[in-house]
Amino acid sequence: LNISTLNRHGMKISRIANLPKEQLEKEVLQVYEESHQSDVMLDSMVHSMIGFDEKRFEKTLSSAILKMGFEESFAKLVFPFMIRTGVLWATGSVRVVQEHFISNLIRRKILAAIDGQFVDLTPKSKKFVLFLPEGVTHELLLVYTEYMLRKNNHEVPYIGAALPANEIEFVAKAFKPDYLVTYLTLAFPEGDAYQYLLNICQQNPKLGVLAGGVQTEGLAGELPANCTLLKSADHLFNFLKTL
């Protein structure tokens, strides 16, 4: 990571190879301090995760938000970082504790933004209930969805992670929402992701069901008309513009 960072910013490999470890770290930190390019900030965030460097991560993300704004920082920096983290985790380059450490820092940043929001409900406002299936605990995208829905002046009862399937019907009756929103990110047994969504849609035919996540890609089966598969975060935000 250090070598690629310096090389991308003009330092020859031959020079990098001769740098003592302490000098290498110093050169990299200087690049992180001086550059506002997305790829450098992304490298800085990865470095922060690997080294459990909360101060560096906070400085990098806060600088990005000041320069680009909250939503653009997440679109151009945080979401690509999450994808890279997933790849690093899958290849054994990142430990679970490192991923959890950095995810908690991102989650805290989103919650702070939510805490500062004021929702002005209008006759056009809708009610969205947000939850994750049982066994799914990674809430970052769900929490960011809450932020975006609230920004667009919608009501958002947030149920959170690991909701048992037999509780969904009760939740729908208790909150009487216009939409249920969930993300399927972990592997279901073969066929279960489709059956899971089919059951939700059939049990709640008068509600819209919005579902995203990698497990919704290429489902083998047709879903009812009240189910919308979210192909990306942008897909959700474009959907909101149609309401």
DRENPA-3360 file (N, C-alpha, C; in nm, 2 decimals, always signed):
BEGIN
1 = LNISTLNR = +0.08/-0.12/+0.00/+0.00/+0.00/+0.00/+0.09/+0.13/+0.00 ~ +0.19/+0.13/+0.09/+0.28/+0.24/+0.09/+0.35/+0.26/-0.04 ~ +0.40/+0.15/-0.10/+0.48/+0.16/-0.22/+0.39/+0.21/-0.34 ~ +0.27/+0.16/-0.35/+0.18/+0.20/-0.46/+0.14/+0.35/-0.44 ~ +0.12/+0.39/-0.32/+0.09/+0.53/-0.29/+0.20/+0.63/-0.34 ~ +0.32/+0.60/-0.30/+0.43/+0.68/-0.34/+0.46/+0.68/-0.49 ~ +0.45/+0.56/-0.54/+0.48/+0.54/-0.69/+0.38/+0.62/-0.77 ~ +0.25/+0.61/-0.73/+0.15/+0.69/-0.81/+0.17/+0.84/-0.80;
9 = HGMKISRI = +0.24/+0.88/-0.70/+0.27/+1.02/-0.69/+0.41/+1.06/-0.72 ~ +0.47/+0.99/-0.82/+0.59/+1.03/-0.88/+0.72/+0.98/-0.83 ~ +0.72/+0.90/-0.72/+0.85/+0.85/-0.67/+0.88/+0.72/-0.74 ~ +1.00/+0.71/-0.79/+1.05/+0.59/-0.86/+1.06/+0.48/-0.76 ~ +1.04/+0.36/-0.81/+1.05/+0.23/-0.74/+1.19/+0.22/-0.68 ~ +1.29/+0.25/-0.76/+1.43/+0.24/-0.71/+1.45/+0.32/-0.59 ~ +1.39/+0.44/-0.58/+1.41/+0.53/-0.46/+1.33/+0.47/-0.35 ~ +1.21/+0.43/-0.37/+1.13/+0.37/-0.27/+1.20/+0.25/-0.20;
17 = ANLPKEQL = +1.26/+0.17/-0.28/+1.32/+0.05/-0.24/+1.43/+0.08/-0.14 ~ +1.50/+0.19/-0.15/+1.61/+0.23/-0.07/+1.57/+0.31/+0.06 ~ +1.44/+0.34/+0.07/+1.40/+0.42/+0.19/+1.40/+0.33/+0.31 ~ +1.45/+0.38/+0.43/+1.43/+0.31/+0.55/+1.28/+0.31/+0.59 ~ +1.24/+0.21/+0.67/+1.09/+0.20/+0.70/+1.04/+0.33/+0.76 ~ +1.11/+0.39/+0.85/+1.06/+0.51/+0.91/+1.04/+0.63/+0.81 ~ +1.14/+0.64/+0.72/+1.13/+0.74/+0.61/+1.02/+0.71/+0.52 ~ +1.00/+0.58/+0.49/+0.88/+0.54/+0.40/+0.75/+0.59/+0.46;
25 = EKEVLQVY = +0.73/+0.56/+0.59/+0.61/+0.60/+0.66/+0.59/+0.75/+0.65 ~ +0.70/+0.82/+0.67/+0.70/+0.97/+0.67/+0.66/+1.02/+0.54 ~ +0.71/+0.97/+0.43/+0.68/+1.01/+0.30/+0.53/+0.99/+0.27 ~ +0.48/+0.87/+0.31/+0.34/+0.84/+0.28/+0.25/+0.93/+0.36 ~ +0.28/+0.96/+0.48/+0.20/+1.05/+0.56/+0.20/+1.19/+0.50 ~ +0.31/+1.23/+0.45/+0.31/+1.36/+0.38/+0.22/+1.37/+0.26 ~ +0.21/+1.26/+0.18/+0.12/+1.25/+0.07/-0.02/+1.26/+0.12 ~ -0.05/+1.18/+0.22/-0.19/+1.18/+0.28/-0.23/+1.32/+0.33;
33 = EESHQSDV = -0.13/+1.39/+0.39/-0.16/+1.52/+0.44/-0.19/+1.62/+0.33 ~ -0.11/+1.61/+0.22/-0.12/+1.72/+0.12/-0.21/+1.70/+0.01 ~ -0.25/+1.57/-0.01/-0.34/+1.54/-0.13/-0.48/+1.53/-0.09 ~ -0.57/+1.58/-0.18/-0.71/+1.57/-0.17/-0.77/+1.48/-0.28 ~ -0.69/+1.41/-0.35/-0.74/+1.32/-0.45/-0.81/+1.20/-0.39 ~ -0.92/+1.15/-0.45/-1.00/+1.04/-0.39/-0.92/+0.92/-0.37 ~ -0.83/+0.88/-0.47/-0.75/+0.76/-0.45/-0.65/+0.76/-0.34 ~ -0.60/+0.88/-0.31/-0.51/+0.90/-0.20/-0.58/+0.89/-0.07;
41 = MLDSMVHS = -0.70/+0.95/-0.06/-0.78/+0.95/+0.06/-0.83/+0.81/+0.09 ~ -0.86/+0.73/-0.02/-0.90/+0.59/-0.01/-0.78/+0.51/+0.05 ~ -0.66/+0.53/+0.00/-0.55/+0.46/+0.05/-0.53/+0.50/+0.20 ~ -0.55/+0.63/+0.23/-0.53/+0.67/+0.37/-0.63/+0.60/+0.46 ~ -0.75/+0.58/+0.42/-0.85/+0.51/+0.50/-0.82/+0.36/+0.52 ~ -0.77/+0.30/+0.41/-0.72/+0.16/+0.42/-0.61/+0.15/+0.53 ~ -0.52/+0.25/+0.51/-0.40/+0.25/+0.61/-0.45/+0.27/+0.75 ~ -0.55/+0.35/+0.77/-0.61/+0.38/+0.90/-0.67/+0.25/+0.96;
49 = MIGFDEKR = -0.74/+0.18/+0.87/-0.81/+0.05/+0.91/-0.71/-0.05/+0.96 ~ -0.60/-0.07/+0.88/-0.50/-0.17/+0.91/-0.43/-0.14/+1.03 ~ -0.40/-0.01/+1.06/-0.32/+0.04/+1.17/-0.40/+0.08/+1.29 ~ -0.54/+0.07/+1.28/-0.63/+0.11/+1.39/-0.60/+0.26/+1.43 ~ -0.59/+0.34/+1.32/-0.55/+0.48/+1.34/-0.68/+0.56/+1.33 ~ -0.75/+0.58/+1.44/-0.88/+0.65/+1.44/-0.86/+0.80/+1.41 ~ -0.75/+0.86/+1.45/-0.72/+1.00/+1.43/-0.70/+1.03/+1.28 ~ -0.62/+0.94/+1.21/-0.60/+0.96/+1.07/-0.73/+0.94/+0.99;
57 = FEKTLSSA = -0.81/+0.84/+1.03/-0.93/+0.82/+0.96/-1.03/+0.93/+0.97 ~ -1.04/+0.98/+1.09/-1.13/+1.10/+1.12/-1.09/+1.22/+1.04 ~ -0.96/+1.24/+1.04/-0.91/+1.36/+0.96/-0.93/+1.35/+0.81 ~ -0.91/+1.22/+0.76/-0.93/+1.20/+0.62/-1.08/+1.22/+0.58 ~ -1.17/+1.16/+0.65/-1.31/+1.16/+0.62/-1.36/+1.30/+0.64 ~ -1.32/+1.37/+0.75/-1.37/+1.50/+0.78/-1.33/+1.60/+0.67 ~ -1.20/+1.58/+0.62/-1.15/+1.67/+0.51/-1.23/+1.65/+0.39 ~ -1.26/+1.53/+0.36/-1.34/+1.50/+0.24/-1.48/+1.56/+0.24;
65 = ILKMGFEE = -1.54/+1.55/+0.36/-1.68/+1.60/+0.38/-1.68/+1.76/+0.37 ~ -1.57/+1.82/+0.42/-1.56/+1.97/+0.41/-1.54/+2.01/+0.26 ~ -1.47/+1.93/+0.19/-1.44/+1.96/+0.05/-1.56/+1.92/-0.05 ~ -1.62/+1.80/-0.03/-1.71/+1.75/-0.12/-1.86/+1.75/-0.07 ~ -1.88/+1.76/+0.06/-2.01/+1.75/+0.11/-2.03/+1.60/+0.16 ~ -2.13/+1.58/+0.24/-2.15/+1.45/+0.30/-2.19/+1.34/+0.20 ~ -2.29/+1.37/+0.12/-2.33/+1.26/+0.03/-2.23/+1.23/-0.08 ~ -2.16/+1.33/-0.13/-2.06/+1.30/-0.23/-1.94/+1.23/-0.18;
73 = SFAKLVFP = -1.91/+1.26/-0.05/-1.80/+1.19/+0.02/-1.83/+1.04/+0.03 ~ -1.95/+1.01/+0.06/-1.99/+0.87/+0.07/-1.99/+0.80/-0.06 ~ -2.04/+0.87/-0.16/-2.05/+0.81/-0.30/-1.91/+0.79/-0.36 ~ -1.82/+0.89/-0.34/-1.69/+0.88/-0.41/-1.58/+0.82/-0.32 ~ -1.60/+0.81/-0.19/-1.50/+0.77/-0.10/-1.54/+0.65/-0.01 ~ -1.64/+0.67/+0.06/-1.68/+0.56/+0.16/-1.73/+0.44/+0.10 ~ -1.82/+0.45/+0.00/-1.87/+0.33/-0.06/-1.76/+0.25/-0.14 ~ -1.67/+0.32/-0.22/-1.56/+0.25/-0.28/-1.47/+0.19/-0.17;
81 = FMIRTGVL = -1.45/+0.26/-0.06/-1.37/+0.20/+0.05/-1.43/+0.07/+0.11 ~ -1.56/+0.07/+0.12/-1.63/-0.05/+0.17/-1.62/-0.16/+0.08 ~ -1.62/-0.14/-0.05/-1.60/-0.24/-0.15/-1.46/-0.30/-0.15 ~ -1.36/-0.20/-0.14/-1.22/-0.25/-0.13/-1.20/-0.33/+0.00 ~ -1.26/-0.29/+0.11/-1.25/-0.36/+0.24/-1.31/-0.50/+0.22 ~ -1.42/-0.51/+0.15/-1.48/-0.65/+0.13/-1.38/-0.74/+0.06 ~ -1.32/-0.68/-0.04/-1.22/-0.76/-0.12/-1.10/-0.80/-0.04 ~ -1.05/-0.70/+0.04/-0.94/-0.73/+0.13/-0.97/-0.84/+0.23;
89 = WATGSVRV = -1.09/-0.83/+0.29/-1.14/-0.93/+0.38/-1.15/-1.07/+0.32 ~ -1.21/-1.07/+0.20/-1.23/-1.20/+0.13/-1.10/-1.27/+0.09 ~ -0.99/-1.18/+0.07/-0.86/-1.24/+0.03/-0.77/-1.26/+0.15 ~ -0.82/-1.24/+0.27/-0.74/-1.26/+0.39/-0.64/-1.15/+0.43 ~ -0.65/-1.03/+0.36/-0.56/-0.92/+0.38/-0.60/-0.84/+0.50 ~ -0.73/-0.85/+0.54/-0.78/-0.77/+0.65/-0.85/-0.86/+0.75 ~ -0.83/-0.84/+0.88/-0.89/-0.92/+0.98/-1.03/-0.87/+1.01 ~ -1.11/-0.95/+1.07/-1.25/-0.91/+1.11/-1.24/-0.79/+1.20;
97 = VQEHFISN = -1.15/-0.80/+1.30/-1.15/-0.69/+1.40/-1.11/-0.55/+1.33 ~ -1.03/-0.56/+1.23/-1.00/-0.43/+1.15/-1.12/-0.38/+1.08 ~ -1.20/-0.47/+1.02/-1.32/-0.43/+0.95/-1.42/-0.37/+1.04 ~ -1.44/-0.44/+1.16/-1.53/-0.39/+1.26/-1.49/-0.26/+1.31 ~ -1.36/-0.24/+1.34/-1.31/-0.11/+1.39/-1.35/+0.01/+1.30 ~ -1.32/-0.01/+1.17/-1.35/+0.10/+1.08/-1.50/+0.12/+1.05 ~ -1.57/+0.01/+1.04/-1.72/+0.02/+1.02/-1.78/+0.10/+1.13 ~ -1.74/+0.08/+1.25/-1.80/+0.15/+1.37/-1.77/+0.30/+1.36;
105 = LIRRKILA = -1.65/+0.34/+1.31/-1.62/+0.48/+1.29/-1.71/+0.54/+1.18 ~ -1.73/+0.47/+1.07/-1.82/+0.52/+0.97/-1.96/+0.53/+1.02 ~ -2.01/+0.43/+1.09/-2.14/+0.43/+1.14/-2.16/+0.55/+1.24 ~ -2.07/+0.57/+1.32/-2.07/+0.69/+1.41/-2.09/+0.82/+1.34 ~ -2.02/+0.83/+1.23/-2.03/+0.95/+1.15/-2.17/+0.97/+1.09 ~ -2.23/+0.86/+1.04/-2.36/+0.87/+0.98/-2.46/+0.90/+1.09 ~ -2.45/+0.84/+1.21/-2.54/+0.87/+1.32/-2.54/+1.01/+1.36 ~ -2.41/+1.07/+1.36/-2.40/+1.21/+1.40/-2.47/+1.30/+1.30;
113 = AIDGQFVD = -2.46/+1.26/+1.17/-2.54/+1.34/+1.07/-2.69/+1.33/+1.09 ~ -2.73/+1.21/+1.12/-2.88/+1.18/+1.14/-2.92/+1.27/+1.26 ~ -2.84/+1.27/+1.36/-2.88/+1.34/+1.49/-2.90/+1.49/+1.46 ~ -2.83/+1.54/+1.36/-2.84/+1.68/+1.32/-2.95/+1.71/+1.22 ~ -3.03/+1.61/+1.18/-3.13/+1.64/+1.08/-3.26/+1.69/+1.14 ~ -3.34/+1.76/+1.07/-3.47/+1.80/+1.10/-3.56/+1.75/+0.99 ~ -3.66/+1.67/+1.02/-3.75/+1.61/+0.92/-3.88/+1.69/+0.92 ~ -3.91/+1.75/+0.81/-4.03/+1.83/+0.79/-4.13/+1.75/+0.71;
121 = LTPKSKKF = -4.22/+1.67/+0.78/-4.31/+1.59/+0.71/-4.41/+1.67/+0.64 ~ -4.44/+1.63/+0.52/-4.54/+1.69/+0.43/-4.64/+1.59/+0.39 ~ -4.75/+1.64/+0.32/-4.85/+1.54/+0.27/-4.79/+1.44/+0.17 ~ -4.67/+1.47/+0.11/-4.60/+1.38/+0.02/-4.51/+1.28/+0.09 ~ -4.49/+1.30/+0.22/-4.40/+1.22/+0.29/-4.45/+1.08/+0.30 ~ -4.36/+0.98/+0.29/-4.40/+0.84/+0.31/-4.33/+0.78/+0.43 ~ -4.38/+0.66/+0.47/-4.32/+0.60/+0.59/-4.25/+0.47/+0.54 ~ -4.12/+0.46/+0.58/-4.03/+0.35/+0.54/-3.99/+0.28/+0.67;
129 = VLFLPEGV = -4.01/+0.15/+0.68/-3.96/+0.07/+0.79/-3.83/+0.00/+0.74 ~ -3.72/+0.02/+0.81/-3.59/-0.03/+0.77/-3.55/-0.15/+0.86 ~ -3.51/-0.26/+0.80/-3.46/-0.37/+0.89/-3.37/-0.46/+0.80 ~ -3.30/-0.55/+0.87/-3.21/-0.65/+0.80/-3.26/-0.79/+0.85 ~ -3.24/-0.89/+0.76/-3.28/-1.02/+0.79/-3.21/-1.08/+0.91 ~ -3.27/-1.18/+0.97/-3.20/-1.25/+1.08/-3.06/-1.30/+1.04 ~ -2.96/-1.28/+1.12/-2.83/-1.32/+1.09/-2.74/-1.22/+1.02 ~ -2.81/-1.11/+0.97/-2.73/-1.00/+0.90/-2.72/-0.88/+1.00;
137 = THELLLVY = -2.59/-0.85/+1.03/-2.57/-0.75/+1.13/-2.49/-0.62/+1.08 ~ -2.45/-0.62/+0.95/-2.38/-0.51/+0.90/-2.48/-0.40/+0.86 ~ -2.48/-0.29/+0.94/-2.59/-0.20/+0.92/-2.55/-0.07/+0.84 ~ -2.43/-0.06/+0.79/-2.39/+0.07/+0.74/-2.48/+0.12/+0.63 ~ -2.51/+0.04/+0.53/-2.59/+0.08/+0.42/-2.73/+0.11/+0.47 ~ -2.78/+0.04/+0.56/-2.92/+0.06/+0.62/-2.92/+0.19/+0.69 ~ -2.82/+0.22/+0.77/-2.81/+0.35/+0.84/-2.80/+0.47/+0.75 ~ -2.72/+0.45/+0.64/-2.71/+0.56/+0.54/-2.84/+0.58/+0.47;
145 = TEYMLRKN = -2.91/+0.47/+0.44/-3.05/+0.48/+0.38/-3.14/+0.56/+0.47 ~ -3.13/+0.54/+0.60/-3.21/+0.62/+0.70/-3.18/+0.77/+0.68 ~ -3.05/+0.80/+0.67/-3.01/+0.94/+0.65/-3.07/+1.00/+0.53 ~ -3.06/+0.92/+0.42/-3.11/+0.98/+0.29/-3.26/+0.99/+0.29 ~ -3.33/+0.90/+0.35/-3.48/+0.91/+0.36/-3.52/+1.02/+0.44 ~ -3.45/+1.04/+0.56/-3.49/+1.15/+0.64/-3.45/+1.29/+0.58 ~ -3.35/+1.29/+0.50/-3.31/+1.41/+0.43/-3.42/+1.45/+0.33 ~ -3.49/+1.35/+0.28/-3.60/+1.38/+0.18/-3.73/+1.39/+0.25;
153 = NHEVPYIG = -3.73/+1.41/+0.38/-3.85/+1.44/+0.46/-3.95/+1.32/+0.46 ~ -3.89/+1.20/+0.48/-3.98/+1.08/+0.50/-3.97/+1.03/+0.64 ~ -4.07/+0.97/+0.69/-4.07/+0.91/+0.82/-4.00/+0.77/+0.82 ~ -3.91/+0.75/+0.91/-3.83/+0.63/+0.91/-3.82/+0.56/+1.04 ~ -3.92/+0.47/+1.07/-3.90/+0.38/+1.19/-3.78/+0.28/+1.15 ~ -3.68/+0.28/+1.24/-3.56/+0.20/+1.21/-3.56/+0.08/+1.31 ~ -3.58/-0.04/+1.25/-3.58/-0.16/+1.33/-3.44/-0.21/+1.35 ~ -3.36/-0.21/+1.25/-3.22/-0.25/+1.26/-3.19/-0.39/+1.21;
161 = AALPANEI = -3.08/-0.44/+1.27/-3.03/-0.57/+1.22/-3.10/-0.69/+1.28 ~ -3.09/-0.80/+1.21/-3.12/-0.94/+1.26/-3.27/-0.95/+1.30 ~ -3.36/-0.90/+1.22/-3.50/-0.92/+1.25/-3.55/-1.05/+1.21 ~ -3.60/-1.13/+1.30/-3.66/-1.27/+1.26/-3.77/-1.25/+1.16 ~ -3.77/-1.35/+1.07/-3.87/-1.34/+0.96/-4.02/-1.34/+1.01 ~ -4.04/-1.41/+1.12/-4.17/-1.42/+1.18/-4.22/-1.29/+1.25 ~ -4.13/-1.19/+1.26/-4.17/-1.06/+1.32/-4.21/-0.96/+1.21 ~ -4.18/-0.99/+1.09/-4.20/-0.88/+0.98/-4.34/-0.85/+0.97;
169 = EFVAKAFK = -4.43/-0.95/+0.97/-4.57/-0.92/+0.95/-4.62/-0.83/+1.07 ~ -4.58/-0.86/+1.19/-4.62/-0.78/+1.31/-4.57/-0.64/+1.29 ~ -4.44/-0.62/+1.25/-4.39/-0.49/+1.23/-4.47/-0.41/+1.13 ~ -4.51/-0.48/+1.02/-4.59/-0.41/+0.92/-4.72/-0.36/+0.97 ~ -4.78/-0.45/+1.06/-4.91/-0.41/+1.11/-4.90/-0.30/+1.22 ~ -4.79/-0.30/+1.30/-4.77/-0.21/+1.40/-4.74/-0.07/+1.35 ~ -4.66/-0.06/+1.25/-4.61/+0.07/+1.20/-4.69/+0.12/+1.08 ~ -4.76/+0.03/+1.01/-4.84/+0.07/+0.89/-4.76/+0.16/+0.79;
177 = PDYLVTYL = -4.65/+0.11/+0.75/-4.57/+0.19/+0.66/-4.62/+0.18/+0.51 ~ -4.56/+0.27/+0.43/-4.58/+0.26/+0.29/-4.48/+0.16/+0.22 ~ -4.36/+0.15/+0.28/-4.26/+0.07/+0.23/-4.18/-0.01/+0.34 ~ -4.14/-0.13/+0.30/-4.04/-0.20/+0.38/-3.91/-0.20/+0.31 ~ -3.80/-0.18/+0.38/-3.67/-0.17/+0.31/-3.57/-0.26/+0.38 ~ -3.51/-0.35/+0.30/-3.41/-0.44/+0.36/-3.29/-0.46/+0.26 ~ -3.18/-0.52/+0.32/-3.07/-0.55/+0.23/-3.02/-0.69/+0.27 ~ -3.01/-0.77/+0.16/-2.97/-0.91/+0.17/-2.82/-0.92/+0.13;
185 = TLAFPEGD = -2.73/-0.92/+0.23/-2.59/-0.92/+0.20/-2.51/-1.05/+0.22 ~ -2.57/-1.13/+0.31/-2.51/-1.26/+0.34/-2.58/-1.37/+0.26 ~ -2.50/-1.48/+0.24/-2.55/-1.59/+0.16/-2.67/-1.66/+0.23 ~ -2.78/-1.68/+0.16/-2.89/-1.76/+0.21/-2.86/-1.90/+0.15 ~ -2.92/-2.00/+0.22/-2.92/-2.14/+0.15/-2.98/-2.12/+0.01 ~ -2.94/-2.21/-0.08/-2.99/-2.20/-0.22/-3.14/-2.18/-0.23 ~ -3.18/-2.08/-0.30/-3.32/-2.06/-0.32/-3.39/-1.97/-0.21 ~ -3.33/-1.96/-0.09/-3.39/-1.90/+0.02/-3.41/-1.75/+0.01;
193 = AYQYLLNI = -3.31/-1.68/-0.06/-3.32/-1.54/-0.08/-3.45/-1.50/-0.16 ~ -3.47/-1.58/-0.26/-3.59/-1.56/-0.34/-3.72/-1.58/-0.26 ~ -3.72/-1.70/-0.19/-3.83/-1.73/-0.11/-3.86/-1.63/+0.01 ~ -3.75/-1.58/+0.06/-3.76/-1.48/+0.17/-3.83/-1.36/+0.12 ~ -3.79/-1.31/+0.01/-3.85/-1.19/-0.05/-4.00/-1.21/-0.09 ~ -4.01/-1.33/-0.16/-4.15/-1.37/-0.20/-4.25/-1.37/-0.09 ~ -4.21/-1.43/+0.03/-4.29/-1.44/+0.14/-4.33/-1.30/+0.20 ~ -4.23/-1.21/+0.20/-4.25/-1.07/+0.25/-4.36/-1.00/+0.16;
201 = CQQNPKLG = -4.33/-1.01/+0.03/-4.42/-0.94/-0.07/-4.56/-1.00/-0.06 ~ -4.58/-1.13/-0.05/-4.71/-1.19/-0.05/-4.78/-1.17/+0.08 ~ -4.71/-1.16/+0.19/-4.77/-1.13/+0.32/-4.81/-0.99/+0.33 ~ -4.75/-0.90/+0.25/-4.78/-0.75/+0.26/-4.81/-0.70/+0.12 ~ -4.92/-0.74/+0.06/-4.94/-0.71/-0.08/-4.97/-0.56/-0.10 ~ -5.01/-0.49/+0.00/-5.04/-0.35/-0.01/-4.92/-0.26/+0.02 ~ -4.81/-0.31/+0.05/-4.69/-0.24/+0.08/-4.59/-0.25/-0.03 ~ -4.51/-0.15/-0.05/-4.40/-0.16/-0.14/-4.28/-0.23/-0.06;
209 = VLAGGVQT = -4.21/-0.31/-0.12/-4.09/-0.38/-0.06/-3.97/-0.34/-0.15 ~ -3.87/-0.28/-0.08/-3.75/-0.24/-0.15/-3.64/-0.33/-0.09 ~ -3.57/-0.40/-0.18/-3.46/-0.49/-0.14/-3.34/-0.47/-0.22 ~ -3.22/-0.46/-0.15/-3.10/-0.45/-0.22/-3.00/-0.55/-0.16 ~ -2.87/-0.54/-0.20/-2.77/-0.63/-0.16/-2.73/-0.74/-0.26 ~ -2.61/-0.80/-0.24/-2.56/-0.89/-0.34/-2.65/-1.02/-0.36 ~ -2.72/-1.05/-0.25/-2.80/-1.17/-0.27/-2.93/-1.15/-0.35 ~ -2.96/-1.03/-0.39/-3.08/-1.00/-0.47/-3.04/-1.00/-0.62;
217 = EGLAGELP = -2.91/-1.02/-0.65/-2.87/-1.02/-0.79/-2.89/-1.16/-0.85 ~ -2.96/-1.16/-0.97/-2.99/-1.28/-1.04/-3.07/-1.38/-0.97 ~ -3.18/-1.33/-0.90/-3.27/-1.43/-0.83/-3.34/-1.51/-0.94 ~ -3.35/-1.64/-0.91/-3.42/-1.73/-1.00/-3.56/-1.74/-0.97 ~ -3.64/-1.64/-1.02/-3.78/-1.64/-1.00/-3.84/-1.50/-1.01 ~ -3.96/-1.49/-1.05/-4.03/-1.36/-1.07/-4.09/-1.32/-0.94 ~ -4.07/-1.19/-0.90/-4.13/-1.14/-0.77/-4.25/-1.06/-0.80 ~ -4.34/-1.05/-0.70/-4.46/-0.97/-0.72/-4.44/-0.82/-0.76;
225 = ANCTLLKS = -4.54/-0.76/-0.81/-4.52/-0.62/-0.86/-4.49/-0.52/-0.75 ~ -4.52/-0.56/-0.62/-4.49/-0.46/-0.51/-4.35/-0.47/-0.46 ~ -4.27/-0.55/-0.53/-4.13/-0.57/-0.49/-4.04/-0.50/-0.59 ~ -3.95/-0.41/-0.54/-3.85/-0.34/-0.62/-3.71/-0.38/-0.58 ~ -3.63/-0.43/-0.67/-3.49/-0.47/-0.63/-3.40/-0.35/-0.66 ~ -3.33/-0.31/-0.56/-3.24/-0.19/-0.56/-3.10/-0.24/-0.61 ~ -3.06/-0.20/-0.73/-2.93/-0.24/-0.79/-2.81/-0.16/-0.73 ~ -2.84/-0.04/-0.67/-2.73/+0.04/-0.62/-2.80/+0.14/-0.52;
233 = ADHLFNFL = -2.71/+0.21/-0.45/-2.76/+0.32/-0.37/-2.82/+0.43/-0.46 ~ -2.76/+0.46/-0.57/-2.82/+0.56/-0.66/-2.96/+0.52/-0.71 ~ -2.98/+0.39/-0.73/-3.11/+0.34/-0.77/-3.22/+0.37/-0.66 ~ -3.19/+0.36/-0.53/-3.28/+0.40/-0.43/-3.30/+0.55/-0.43 ~ -3.20/+0.63/-0.45/-3.22/+0.77/-0.44/-3.29/+0.82/-0.56 ~ -3.27/+0.76/-0.68/-3.36/+0.80/-0.80/-3.50/+0.75/-0.78 ~ -3.52/+0.64/-0.71/-3.66/+0.60/-0.68/-3.73/+0.70/-0.59 ~ -3.66/+0.76/-0.50/-3.72/+0.85/-0.41/-3.77/+0.98/-0.48;
241 = KTL = -3.70/+1.01/-0.59/-3.74/+1.13/-0.67/-3.87/+1.11/-0.74 ~ -3.91/+0.99/-0.75/-4.04/+0.96/-0.82/-4.16/+0.97/-0.73 ~ -4.14/+0.97/-0.60/-4.25/+0.97/-0.51/-4.32/+1.11/-0.50;
% end
